[in-house]
Amino acid sequence: MPAEKGQSTSNVRSGHEINEQVLEDYLLQNVAGFKAPLTVSQFQFGQSNPTYLLKDGNKQQYVLRKKPPGALLSSTAHAIEREYRIIHALGTKSDVPVPKVYVLCEDTKVIGTPFYVMEFLAGRIYEDCRMLDLPFEERKQLWYAAIETLAKLHRVDFKAIGLADYGRNSGFYDRQIKSLSKVSNAQANVKDEETGQLVGAIPRLDEMFNWFKKNQVSDKATIVHGDFKIDNMIFHPTEARVIGVLDWELSTIGHPLSDVANLLQPFYVPANSEAGMLGFKNSKEPLPVPEANELMQVYCSKLGQPYPIERWLFAVTFSFFRLSVILQGIAARVARKQASSAQAKSYASKFKQVAQLGLDIVDEGNLDNSSKL
């Protein structure tokens, strides 16, 4: 069965309640095999789209993901419909492991916002990418499984599976920088409803953008997940393989290195960084998992691409910029009382520190044509 990361649930949080009777009636009509009565709890993880665990009268479990309540900062944010579309396409026309999706509901009269329902996957989810409760060899095998799953995604012919119009097939980084800049400016000007304080801007953006122009990688186009990392994967309960990739909200057609850099971000966070980092807890020791270079070699070998990767640190720097915008967005939702995660305030406080991790690379100067690892 697929699941939502963390797999830890609680009562539905204030502001995220849904009409369970109306939802139950809808599921009885639209999900084959669903039986009353319905019970609903909310996953503690899920920064952007509120995510719920559903149980029916047969104890069958499902996952529901919906847009957050209230007015949204962007008409393209919280793209539930896109999530459903790509999971359905990959699940029926590729070997990429994804949850089975049952239904997409775009009628806001049901629970107030669009939502979709997918199966619940029972497996292992690691919020800390170090996987400290496992022996090293098993950590290595799971990290290899993760990077191999990413290579599998990047091999998919997006046109052949009906996603030719899922995004533009060129100019990914230019478009991302432009759109993220616009989003960031809007988020910076959101006022806290209680204190009246602004969320605030990401520091030194103009410098970072100039550096991006001078050091950009050559253009490529594949399906990209948009938030590919260890805690967005469900691993088999006992085997070293990925059985489901979660959280496709940010997926599009784009540059594959954006996914690789996102997965390997933790390796580029200094142990003493104030940013903390999402997905692992800092220590003074190197990450006790295979090194980034080793994982990149596995990725390149699976795709038949040369190693080392040219201008690799461009992708790393961009990943920090992008993450800082995402965290700034969480800060904006906290300010507007729209945050969907119990950990939202902690994450929101880190957007400037994460941006600084990218600026540290910018301050080292321009990249040469070869990979700088």
C-alpha distance (Angstrom), angle and dihedral (degrees) to the residues before:
residue distance angle dihedral
M1 . . .
P2 4.51 . .
A3 3.73 119.5 .
E4 3.75 146.5 -176.2
K5 3.77 120.5 -95.1
G6 3.75 118.5 -89.2
Q7 3.82 90.4 18.9
S8 3.81 87.2 -143.2
T9 3.79 113.7 129.4
S10 3.78 138.2 -173.9
N11 3.76 137.7 178.5
V12 3.79 113.3 -59.5
R13 3.81 107.3 -80.1
S14 3.78 123.5 -118.3
G15 3.78 110.7 -85.0
H16 3.81 93.1 23.8
E17 3.79 99.5 75.0
I18 3.80 118.5 135.2
N19 3.79 131.6 -163.1
E20 3.79 99.7 -101.2
Q21 3.80 95.7 -170.0
V22 3.80 92.9 53.8
L23 3.80 90.4 45.7
E24 3.80 91.5 48.7
D25 3.81 90.9 52.7
Y26 3.80 90.3 49.7
L27 3.81 93.8 49.5
L28 3.79 92.2 48.2
Q29 3.79 88.3 57.3
N30 3.80 99.6 39.6
V31 3.83 110.3 30.6
A32 3.80 115.0 66.7
G33 3.80 112.5 -128.4
F34 3.80 95.7 13.3
K35 3.82 112.5 144.0
A36 3.80 131.7 -165.9
P37 2.97 141.0 -85.6
L38 3.81 104.1 63.9
T39 3.80 123.3 -156.4
V40 3.81 121.9 -169.2
S41 3.81 133.6 -160.0
Q42 3.81 130.6 165.2
F43 3.78 128.8 -119.1
Q44 3.80 113.8 -122.8
F45 3.80 91.1 -139.2
G46 3.80 124.1 65.0
Q47 3.80 114.1 97.2
S48 3.78 98.2 -169.4
N49 3.78 114.1 22.0
P50 3.83 116.8 37.9
T51 3.79 108.5 -118.6
Y52 3.79 127.7 -158.6
L53 3.78 138.1 -167.8
L54 3.79 112.7 -133.4
K55 3.81 125.1 -163.3
D56 3.77 123.1 -171.4
G57 3.79 132.0 -157.3
N58 3.80 91.3 -83.4
K59 3.84 91.2 53.0
Q60 3.79 88.6 -110.1
Q61 3.81 109.6 153.4
Y62 3.79 127.6 -139.7
V63 3.81 135.7 173.8
L64 3.81 122.4 -130.3
R65 3.81 121.9 -164.0
K66 3.78 121.2 -171.5
K67 3.76 141.1 170.8
P68 3.82 114.4 -93.2
P69 3.80 118.8 -98.5
G70 3.80 123.4 -98.7
A71 3.79 133.4 25.2
L72 3.81 115.1 -24.6
L73 3.80 126.6 -137.2
S74 3.79 92.2 -133.7
S75 3.79 132.4 29.2
T76 3.81 89.6 -141.3
A77 3.82 96.9 47.8
H78 3.81 124.6 102.9
A79 3.79 90.4 26.4
I80 3.78 100.4 -165.2
E81 3.80 91.8 160.9
R82 3.81 91.9 54.4
E83 3.79 91.3 47.6
Y84 3.77 90.8 54.7
R85 3.80 93.0 46.0
I86 3.80 96.9 52.7
I87 3.80 95.6 41.5
H88 3.80 89.4 51.4
A89 3.82 92.4 47.8
L90 3.80 94.9 47.3
G91 3.78 92.8 42.3
T92 3.79 94.5 53.6
K93 3.81 102.5 31.8
S94 3.83 108.5 30.5
D95 3.79 143.3 42.3
V96 3.82 93.6 -116.4
P97 3.82 107.8 122.9
V98 3.82 109.8 -117.9
P99 3.81 136.0 149.0
K100 3.77 119.0 -89.2
V101 3.81 109.3 -107.6
Y102 3.80 120.1 -144.7
V103 3.78 108.0 -175.4
L104 3.81 144.0 -6.8
C105 3.82 116.2 -148.4
E106 3.80 117.0 -165.2
D107 3.83 94.1 170.4
T108 3.81 106.4 109.0
K109 3.80 90.4 -161.8
V110 3.81 91.2 76.4
I111 3.83 102.3 63.1
G112 3.80 102.5 -15.7
T113 3.82 100.0 -94.4
P114 3.82 137.2 42.1
F115 3.81 114.6 -82.6
Y116 3.78 143.1 167.4
V117 3.79 134.0 -148.2
M118 3.80 125.5 -139.3
E119 3.77 136.8 170.7
F120 3.79 122.1 -83.3
L121 3.79 114.3 -116.6
A122 3.78 117.6 -148.3
G123 3.77 107.8 -148.8
R124 3.80 145.4 98.0
I125 3.80 122.2 -53.7
Y126 3.80 119.6 -176.2
E127 3.80 115.3 -155.9
D128 3.82 88.2 179.9
C129 3.80 108.2 58.4
R130 3.81 90.9 -152.7
M131 3.84 89.9 71.1
L132 3.78 89.4 -151.8
D133 3.80 95.4 -177.9
L134 3.81 91.4 64.6
P135 3.82 131.7 76.4
F136 3.81 114.0 -105.0
E137 3.80 95.6 -107.7
E138 3.81 91.3 56.0
R139 3.83 91.1 47.1
K140 3.79 88.0 52.5
Q141 3.79 92.5 50.6
L142 3.82 92.2 49.2
W143 3.81 92.6 48.6
Y144 3.80 89.1 48.7
A145 3.82 88.4 50.9
A146 3.80 89.8 51.8
I147 3.81 95.5 50.1
E148 3.81 91.1 43.9
T149 3.81 89.9 52.0
L150 3.79 89.0 52.9
A151 3.80 91.2 50.9
K152 3.81 88.2 49.7
L153 3.82 89.8 54.7
H154 3.81 92.5 48.7
R155 3.82 90.5 51.8
V156 3.82 92.5 59.5
D157 3.81 115.1 111.3
F158 3.80 98.3 -130.6
K159 3.80 93.0 -165.0
A160 3.80 92.0 53.3
I161 3.82 92.8 55.4
G162 3.80 94.8 49.6
L163 3.80 100.0 -95.9
A164 3.81 99.8 111.4
D165 3.81 89.2 121.0
Y166 3.81 95.7 41.9
G167 3.81 91.5 101.9
R168 3.79 142.1 -25.9
N169 3.77 114.4 -71.6
S170 3.80 96.7 -139.9
G171 3.80 140.9 41.5
F172 3.81 95.3 33.7
Y173 3.79 99.0 154.3
D174 3.81 94.2 43.8
R175 3.80 91.2 51.6
Q176 3.78 93.0 44.6
I177 3.79 93.5 51.4
K178 3.79 91.3 49.0
S179 3.80 96.0 46.4
L180 3.80 95.5 41.4
S181 3.81 89.4 50.6
K182 3.81 89.9 54.4
V183 3.79 92.5 46.4
S184 3.79 91.6 47.2
N185 3.80 92.5 52.4
A186 3.79 90.6 52.4
Q187 3.80 92.4 47.5
A188 3.80 93.0 47.9
N189 3.80 90.5 60.5
V190 3.80 96.9 52.2
K191 3.80 111.9 117.3
D192 3.76 123.9 -141.0
E193 3.80 107.3 -113.0
E194 3.82 91.7 -137.9
T195 3.81 105.6 35.4
G196 3.80 101.5 26.2
Q197 3.81 90.1 -133.5
L198 3.80 120.2 140.6
V199 3.80 119.7 -117.5
G200 3.82 87.4 -125.2
A201 3.80 137.2 -140.1
I202 3.79 131.6 -71.3
P203 3.82 106.4 -108.1
R204 3.84 125.8 -108.0
L205 3.80 96.3 -0.3
D206 3.82 94.4 156.6
E207 3.81 91.0 56.2
M208 3.77 91.3 49.0
F209 3.81 92.6 48.6
N210 3.81 92.0 50.8
W211 3.80 89.8 51.2
F212 3.79 90.6 50.1
K213 3.83 90.6 55.1
K214 3.80 92.1 52.6
N215 3.80 97.2 45.1
Q216 3.80 107.6 33.3
V217 3.82 121.5 145.5
S218 3.80 122.7 -121.1
D219 3.79 115.1 -85.1
K220 3.83 123.2 -93.1
A221 3.81 135.1 160.7
T222 3.81 131.8 -147.1
I223 3.77 135.9 131.2
V224 3.80 106.3 -71.6
H225 3.78 123.2 -163.0
G226 3.78 93.5 -148.8
D227 3.81 97.0 -145.6
F228 3.78 104.5 39.4
K229 3.81 109.0 165.7
I230 3.78 140.5 130.1
D231 3.80 96.7 -91.7
N232 3.80 91.3 53.7
M233 3.79 90.7 63.1
I234 3.78 132.2 79.3
F235 3.78 113.9 -147.9
H236 3.78 124.4 -155.8
P237 3.84 111.6 -90.4
T238 3.81 92.9 -113.5
E239 3.82 108.7 2.3
A240 3.81 129.0 77.1
R241 3.80 97.3 -114.9
V242 3.77 138.3 99.9
I243 3.81 114.3 -111.4
G244 3.79 98.0 178.7
V245 3.80 140.7 14.2
L246 3.82 112.9 -151.8
D247 3.80 139.5 -163.1
W248 3.81 106.6 39.0
E249 3.80 96.1 170.6
L250 3.83 93.6 117.3
S251 3.80 96.9 42.6
T252 3.80 120.5 128.8
I253 3.80 142.2 133.8
G254 3.78 105.6 -68.6
H255 3.76 149.9 118.3
P256 3.82 112.5 -38.9
L257 3.82 93.2 -143.5
S258 3.80 88.6 68.6
D259 3.82 88.4 68.3
V260 3.80 94.2 43.1
A261 3.81 91.7 51.2
N262 3.79 91.5 46.9
L263 3.81 91.5 54.0
L264 3.81 93.3 46.6
Q265 3.82 96.8 42.5
P266 3.82 94.8 109.2
F267 3.81 90.5 64.1
Y268 3.82 90.1 62.8
V269 3.81 97.6 52.3
P270 3.83 112.7 99.1
A271 3.78 112.9 -124.7
N272 3.80 91.1 -119.9
S273 3.82 95.3 47.4
E274 3.80 116.6 136.7
A275 3.81 87.9 -144.4
G276 3.77 91.4 79.9
M277 3.80 93.5 -161.4
L278 3.70 132.5 -120.6
G279 3.77 113.9 -106.7
F280 3.79 99.2 28.7
K281 3.77 139.9 38.1
N282 3.79 117.8 -119.2
S283 3.76 122.1 -111.7
K284 3.79 133.8 168.2
E285 3.80 91.4 -109.9
P286 3.82 128.2 81.4
L287 3.79 114.6 -96.3
P288 3.82 106.4 -79.0
V289 3.81 92.7 -131.3
P290 3.83 133.3 83.4
E291 3.81 112.3 -57.1
A292 3.79 121.3 -100.6
N293 3.82 92.1 -113.0
E294 3.80 91.1 54.6
L295 3.80 91.9 49.7
M296 3.80 92.3 47.6
Q297 3.79 89.5 52.7
V298 3.81 89.7 53.9
Y299 3.81 90.3 49.5
C300 3.81 93.3 48.8
S301 3.80 92.6 46.8
K302 3.81 92.0 52.4
L303 3.80 90.5 53.1
G304 3.80 96.9 38.3
Q305 3.80 91.1 -119.7
P306 3.81 128.6 142.9
Y307 3.78 121.2 -96.7
P308 3.01 134.2 -115.6
I309 3.80 99.0 50.3
E310 3.80 115.4 -125.1
R311 3.81 117.4 -117.5
W312 3.77 90.4 -1.6
L313 3.81 93.7 161.6
F314 3.80 89.8 61.5
A315 3.81 87.6 65.6
V316 3.81 91.5 45.8
T317 3.81 92.8 50.2
F318 3.78 92.3 47.7
S319 3.82 89.7 50.2
F320 3.80 90.4 58.1
F321 3.80 91.8 47.5
R322 3.78 91.0 49.9
L323 3.81 93.3 46.5
S324 3.79 90.0 50.7
V325 3.82 89.5 55.2
I326 3.81 90.1 49.1
L327 3.81 91.3 50.7
Q328 3.79 90.1 45.8
G329 3.80 86.3 54.2
I330 3.80 90.0 54.4
A331 3.80 87.6 50.9
A332 3.80 89.2 52.5
R333 3.81 91.3 51.1
V334 3.80 90.4 48.4
A335 3.81 88.7 52.4
R336 3.82 90.5 49.8
K337 3.82 92.7 44.2
Q338 3.80 91.0 -116.1
A339 3.81 99.8 114.0
S340 3.80 112.2 131.6
S341 3.82 100.0 -164.2
A342 3.78 132.4 75.0
Q343 3.82 87.4 -140.0
A344 3.80 94.1 50.1
K345 3.82 98.1 107.5
S346 3.80 92.0 51.8
Y347 3.80 92.4 49.8
A348 3.80 93.3 43.3
S349 3.80 92.1 57.9
K350 3.82 92.8 62.3
F351 3.81 103.7 62.3
K352 3.82 96.4 101.4
Q353 3.80 93.4 45.7
V354 3.81 91.4 50.5
A355 3.82 90.8 50.0
Q356 3.80 87.9 53.6
L357 3.81 90.1 59.9
G358 3.81 87.9 62.8
L359 3.79 92.2 43.5
D360 3.80 89.7 54.5
I361 3.82 88.0 63.3
V362 3.82 91.3 44.4
D363 3.79 89.4 53.5
E364 3.81 90.3 57.2
G365 3.83 88.7 68.0
N366 3.78 136.1 -120.2
L367 3.78 123.0 -22.5
D368 3.78 122.5 -118.7
N369 3.80 121.7 -131.6
S370 3.78 94.9 -90.8
S371 3.76 126.8 75.5
K372 3.79 113.4 -84.0
L373 3.78 108.2 -156.8
